[in-house]
Amino acid sequence: MPEATAATVDLNADVGEGFGRWRLTDDEALLDVVSSANVACGFHAGDPSTMRRLCVAAHARGVSIGAHVGYRDLAGFGRRFLDVEPDELRDDVVYQVSALIGTAASVGARVRYVKPHGALYNAIVHHHDQARAVVEAVAAVDPSLPLLGLPGSVVLDLAGEAGLTAVTEAFADRAYTAQGTLVPRSVEGAVLHDVAEVVARCVAIATGRAVSEVGGAPLQVSARSLCVHGDTPGAVAIARAVREALAGAGVRVEAFA
């Protein structure tokens, strides 16, 4: 009989989400744990020097670098929906991805995927025009770049139709609705802080078992990548606990790109 293959999953985190002298979390400590790093590209957070620092740090650790693109909304941290015209949004995403590609190349690294951030990420689950704008942007810059998104989202459907690699993602520290979407951050309980609960959910998702949606019913979430938000309090400890638990469950953490 052929030897059994161990389950694998990517573990990603949002990094570089400070601005100038302000740092949101311990990015370097997160990079010691995760396999992929979503680097803010300057629109919702980040700046050229921060982008360069994170590219250097991720590359040195063998961590996959992704472009974390969002609305042009520094004041709102990219977590407010903006009714941007599709052509403008396409150009904004092209600008952000291109900026990180150039920054990474300057330090001998390269960008390996794209992940939308915050309100943009949630909008393109259903917003067809904005989803198409994001897909068009990625395809225009580098169609070999995978696009990370929520399972069942419009953006991943369009990405597949456009010939892009669509990668499904689940969240370690967010509550889900019965429809499999993320509970809005404005709702109490949307962000999970109990480490044991977060760890249990991650292991369940990685091993193909159901988790509980916000109403308590079982929800099946299939994902190639698990996200730990870098701005969640205790993000580093959560990420470490998740990785240790995955190893204990026989799941290997490995970048998808």
Sequence and secondary structure as in RCSB ss.txt:
>XXXX:A:sequence
MPEATAATVDLNADVGEGFGRWRLTDDEALLDVVSSANVACGFHAGDPSTMRRLCVAAHARGVSIGAHVGYRDLA
GFGRRFLDVEPDELRDDVVYQVSALIGTAASVGARVRYVKPHGALYNAIVHHHDQARAVVEAVAAVDPSLPLLGL
PGSVVLDLAGEAGLTAVTEAFADRAYTAQGTLVPRSVEGAVLHDVAEVVARCVAIATGRAVSEVGGAPLQVSARS
LCVHGDTPGAVAIARAVREALAGAGVRVEAFA
>XXXX:A:secstr
      EEEEEEEEE   BTTB  S HHHHHTT SEEEEE SSSS  HHHHHHHHHHHHHHT EEEEEE  S TT
TTT S     HHHHHHHHHHHHHHHHHHHHHTT  EEEEEE HHHHHHTTT HHHHHHHHHHHHHH TTS EEE 
TT HHHHHHHHTT  EEEEEETTB B TTSSB  TTSTTSB   HHHHHHHHHHHHTT  EE TTS EE    SE
EEE TTSTTHHHHHHHHHHHHHHTTEEE    
